[in-house]
Amino acid sequence: MKMREISYEEARSVATTVFVDVRAPVEYLADHIPGSISMPVFDDEERALVGTLYRTHGEDVAIVKGAEIAGSKLAGMVDRLSRMKGCDIVIGCFRGGMRSSTLVSLLETLGLPVYRLKGGYREYRRYIRGRIDSLEPPQPLFVLHGLTGAGKTGIIRKTGNAIDLEAMAGHRSSVFGALGLAPNSQKMFESLLVERVDALRGLPFVLVEGESRKIGDVHLPARLLECMRGAPGILVRASMERRVQNLLDEYPDDADPDRVRGIIHSLENRIGARTACALVELFERGDLREFARLLLERYYDPLYAYTLDRMEFVGEVENADTDDAVRQVLDIVSRAINF
C-alpha cells in the first residue's frame, strides 16, 4: 500500500489537521510550522551521533543505529498519536525522509490514519520563502507611533486585530530589547508572520507598531515595511512618569549586570562618557526608575523625537491607561474608516 502524503498547502486548508514534527529539538527550536507538536525521533545528541556515524562509517551503520534509537521510543509516540481522535495527523521531518517515513509506515500498519508531509520541513520552508517577499498585511492598516515607553506594545497586545512584530521576533526592538527574552530566528519570525497575516484576512482593519527595518537581528520583509510606511499613523503619547513605569513593567529587574554595563558603554559615542557612567551608577545601586528616566531623556528621546515631529498622523492618543488608550485607538480607526 502506498504511503499517504499531503503537501503543506493542502494540509493547512483542512481544519482538523495536526502537524507533528519529528525532527530533533534543535531543529524545531530554529523554526517549525506554528502550532505543530514536537515529537522528536532523536534528541539533539542522538541526531549528532547518527550524523557522525553516517559520515564516518556509512549509511548502513547510521540506519541501524537510528533504527535502534527510534525503536525504543516508538511505543510512546504511537500512544500519544493514537489519542488524537478526530484529527488528521500529518507527520514531517526535514525532507520527508527516513524519520517521518518510518513512523508513518508503522502507524499505518496499526490502522492509524496518518499522512507524511510531502517534502517535509524543507518544502514548508520553500512555501514560506515564496510568500514572505510579497507579503502584504490586510487593509486598511494603521501604524502606532510614539516615543519609547509610550505603551504602543501594550495597546497592540490588547487589540485582537494586531500584528505583534516584537513578540514574533522575541525582542523589544531596542538596544536593551533582548534582555529576559529568547529571540527567535529569522525563519521562525517569518513563519509566525505569515501565519498571523493569514489569520487577519477578512477583518475590518489591522494594527501594527511602527518599526525600523530590523527588530534585534530579525529583518522585516521589504514589502511589509513599504506597506507600513504608506499606512496612516496614530501617535501614542504618555507622560514621562508613565513611560518610565512602562519600561519598569516591561523589562526584567534581574538582568545580567555585565550585559547591561556592556550595552551602556556601547552607547557612549551617542550619549557621552559622563551620562554612560551615571547610568552605570544608577543601575548598580538599583535605582532603576532614575536609570530609565535618564535613558529616555539622554538616549531614546533624542534618537526618535525628530523623526516623529516630521510625521503626520490621523489621530493622537494619550496613554494614561492602556484600556482607555485602546478605546481611543479604536475610535480613531473607526472615524478614519468611515470618513
C-alpha positions in Angstrom: 0.0 0.0 0.0 1.4 3.4 -1.0 2.1 5.7 1.9 -0.3 8.6 2.1 1.3 12.0 1.5 0.0 15.6 1.7 1.5 18.9 0.9 1.7 21.7 3.4 -0.7 23.9 1.4 -3.2 21.0 1.1 -2.9 20.2 4.8 -3.3 23.8 6.1 -6.7 24.1 4.4 -8.1 21.2 6.5 -9.5 22.4 9.8 -8.7 19.1 11.6 -5.0 18.9 10.6 -2.5 18.5 13.4 1.2 18.7 12.3 3.6 16.5 14.2 7.3 17.5 13.8 9.7 14.5 14.4 12.9 16.5 13.9 15.3 17.0 16.8 14.6 19.7 19.4 17.4 22.0 18.0 15.8 21.8 14.5 12.3 22.5 15.9 13.6 25.4 18.0 15.2 27.1 15.0 11.9 27.0 13.0 8.7 25.0 12.8 5.2 25.1 11.5 3.3 27.3 14.1 1.2 25.1 16.3 2.9 21.9 15.3 3.7 19.3 18.0 7.3 18.4 18.7 7.7 14.7 18.9 11.4 14.0 18.1 12.6 10.6 16.9 16.1 11.6 18.0 17.1 14.1 20.7 19.9 16.5 19.8 22.7 14.3 20.9 21.3 11.2 19.2 20.9 13.2 16.0 24.5 14.3 16.1 25.6 10.7 16.8 23.7 9.3 13.8 25.1 12.1 11.6 28.6 11.3 12.7 28.1 7.6 12.0 26.8 8.4 8.6 30.0 10.4 7.8 32.5 8.1 9.3 31.0 4.6 8.8 28.5 5.0 6.0 24.7 4.9 5.5 24.1 1.3 6.6 25.7 1.7 10.0 23.8 5.0 10.6 20.5 3.5 9.6 21.0 0.5 12.0 21.8 2.9 14.9 19.0 5.2 14.0 16.5 2.3 14.0 17.8 1.1 17.4 17.3 4.6 18.9 13.9 5.2 17.3 12.7 1.7 18.2 13.0 2.5 21.9 10.7 5.5 21.5 8.1 4.3 19.1 5.7 2.8 21.7 5.4 6.1 23.5 5.0 8.0 20.2 2.3 5.7 19.0 0.4 6.0 22.3 0.5 9.8 22.1 -0.7 9.9 18.5 -3.4 7.3 19.0 -5.0 9.7 21.5 -5.5 12.4 18.8 -9.0 11.2 17.9 -10.8 13.1 15.1 -7.6 14.7 13.9 -5.8 14.4 10.5 -2.3 13.8 11.7 0.5 15.0 9.3 4.0 13.9 10.2 7.0 15.7 8.9 10.8 15.5 9.3 13.4 17.6 7.5 12.8 16.4 3.9 10.1 13.8 4.3 12.7 11.1 4.6 13.5 8.3 7.0 12.3 9.7 10.3 8.8 10.5 9.1 8.5 7.6 6.7 9.4 5.0 9.4 6.8 6.4 11.8 4.1 6.8 9.2 4.6 3.2 8.0 4.3 1.8 11.5 1.2 3.9 12.3 -0.4 2.8 9.0 0.2 -0.9 9.9 -1.6 -0.2 13.2 -4.6 1.2 11.4 -4.0 4.8 12.4 -4.9 7.3 9.6 -1.8 9.5 9.2 -0.1 11.4 6.4 3.5 12.1 5.7 4.2 15.8 5.0 5.4 15.8 1.4 8.9 17.2 1.2 9.0 17.7 5.0 10.1 21.0 6.6 12.2 21.8 3.5 9.1 22.1 1.4 7.3 24.1 4.1 10.2 26.5 4.2 10.1 26.9 0.4 6.4 27.8 0.8 7.3 30.5 3.4 10.1 31.9 1.2 7.6 32.1 -1.7 5.2 34.1 0.5 7.4 36.4 2.5 8.9 38.7 -0.1 5.5 39.8 -1.3 3.6 39.6 2.0 1.1 42.3 2.5 -1.0 42.8 5.6 -4.7 43.1 5.2 -6.0 46.6 4.6 -6.8 49.1 6.0 -3.6 49.1 8.0 -2.9 51.6 10.8 0.5 52.0 12.4 1.1 53.1 16.0 4.0 55.5 16.6 5.4 57.1 19.7 8.4 57.7 21.9 10.0 54.7 23.7 7.9 53.7 26.7 4.7 55.3 25.4 3.0 51.9 25.6 2.5 51.1 22.0 3.2 47.4 22.5 0.7 47.2 25.4 -2.0 48.6 23.1 -1.1 46.1 20.4 -1.3 43.2 22.8 -4.8 44.2 23.9 -6.1 44.5 20.4 -7.3 41.4 18.6 -6.7 42.9 15.1 -3.0 43.4 15.6 0.3 42.1 14.3 2.7 41.9 17.2 6.1 42.0 15.4 8.1 42.3 18.6 6.5 39.1 20.1 7.2 37.3 16.8 10.9 38.4 16.9 11.3 37.7 20.6 12.8 41.2 21.0 11.6 44.6 22.2 13.2 46.4 19.3 15.6 48.5 21.4 19.2 48.4 22.4 18.1 46.5 25.6 15.4 44.7 23.8 16.7 41.1 24.2 17.0 41.3 28.0 15.0 38.5 29.6 13.8 37.2 26.2 14.8 34.4 23.8 15.0 36.0 20.4 13.5 34.0 17.5 15.4 33.1 14.4 14.7 34.9 11.1 13.0 31.7 9.8 10.8 31.4 12.9 9.8 35.0 12.7 8.8 34.6 9.1 6.7 31.5 9.9 4.9 33.3 12.6 4.4 36.4 10.5 2.9 34.6 7.5 0.5 32.7 9.9 -0.6 35.9 11.6 -1.2 37.8 8.4 -3.3 35.0 7.0 -5.3 34.8 10.3 -6.2 38.5 9.9 -7.7 38.3 6.5 -11.3 39.5 6.3 -11.1 41.7 9.4 -12.2 45.4 9.1 -8.7 46.8 9.9 -5.3 45.8 11.2 -2.9 47.5 13.7 0.8 47.2 13.8 3.5 49.1 15.8 5.9 51.2 13.8 9.3 49.6 13.4 12.6 50.1 11.5 13.8 47.5 9.1 15.2 45.4 11.9 13.9 44.1 15.3 17.0 42.9 17.0 18.7 40.6 14.4 15.4 39.9 12.6 14.8 41.7 9.3 11.3 42.8 8.3 10.2 41.9 4.8 10.7 44.8 2.4 7.1 44.7 1.1 5.7 44.7 4.7 7.8 47.7 5.5 6.6 49.5 2.4 3.0 48.9 3.4 3.7 50.2 6.9 5.4 53.3 5.8 2.5 54.1 3.5 -0.2 53.4 6.1 -1.9 56.1 8.2 -0.2 56.6 11.6 -1.6 57.1 15.1 0.6 58.9 17.6 0.7 57.5 21.1 1.7 60.0 23.8 2.4 59.4 27.5 3.8 61.3 30.4 7.4 60.8 31.4 6.3 59.0 34.6 4.0 56.7 32.7 6.8 55.9 30.2 9.3 55.2 33.0 6.7 52.9 34.6 6.0 51.1 31.3 9.7 50.4 31.0 10.0 49.1 34.5 7.0 46.8 33.9 8.3 45.6 30.6 12.0 44.8 31.4 13.3 42.3 33.9 14.8 43.7 37.1 17.3 40.8 37.4 19.2 41.4 34.1 22.8 40.3 33.9 24.8 43.3 35.2 27.8 42.7 32.9 25.5 42.6 29.9 23.7 45.8 30.9 27.0 47.6 31.6 28.3 46.5 28.2 25.2 47.9 26.4 25.5 51.2 28.2 29.2 51.6 27.3 28.3 50.8 23.7 26.2 54.0 23.7 29.0 56.3 24.8 29.6 57.8 21.4 25.9 59.0 21.4 25.3 59.9 25.0 28.8 60.7 26.2 31.0 59.1 28.8 29.6 61.2 31.7 26.0 60.1 31.0 27.1 56.5 30.5 28.9 56.5 33.9 25.8 58.0 35.5 23.6 55.2 34.0 26.0 52.5 35.3 26.0 54.0 38.7 22.2 54.2 38.9 21.9 50.6 37.7 24.5 49.3 40.2 22.7 50.9 43.1 19.4 49.6 42.0 17.8 52.9 41.2 16.0 51.6 38.1 13.4 54.4 38.0 16.0 57.1 37.6 18.0 54.8 35.3 15.0 54.5 33.0 14.3 58.2 33.1 17.9 59.2 32.3 18.0 56.7 29.5 14.8 58.1 28.0 16.0 61.7 28.2 19.5 61.3 27.0 19.3 58.4 24.5 15.9 57.3 23.3 14.1 60.7 23.0 16.9 62.4 21.0 17.0 59.4 18.8 13.3 59.4 17.8 11.8 62.7 18.6 13.0 64.5 15.4 11.5 61.7 13.2 8.2 61.8 15.0 8.0 65.6 14.7 8.2 65.3 10.9 5.4 62.8 10.6 1.6 63.3 10.1 -1.0 61.4 12.0 -4.7 60.7 11.6 -5.1 60.9 15.4 -3.3 61.1 18.7 -3.8 59.1 21.9 -2.9 60.0 25.4 -1.9 56.8 27.1 -2.5 57.2 30.8 -4.3 53.8 31.0 -3.9 51.0 28.4 -7.5 50.0 28.2 -8.6 53.6 27.7 -5.8 54.1 25.1 -7.1 51.0 23.2 -10.6 52.6 23.2 -9.1 55.9 21.8 -7.2 54.0 19.1 -10.4 52.1 18.0 -12.3 55.4 17.9 -9.7 56.9 15.6 -9.6 53.9 13.4 -13.4 53.9 13.2 -13.6 57.5 12.2 -10.8 57.1 9.6 -12.5 54.1 8.0 -15.9 55.8 7.8 -14.6 59.1 6.7 
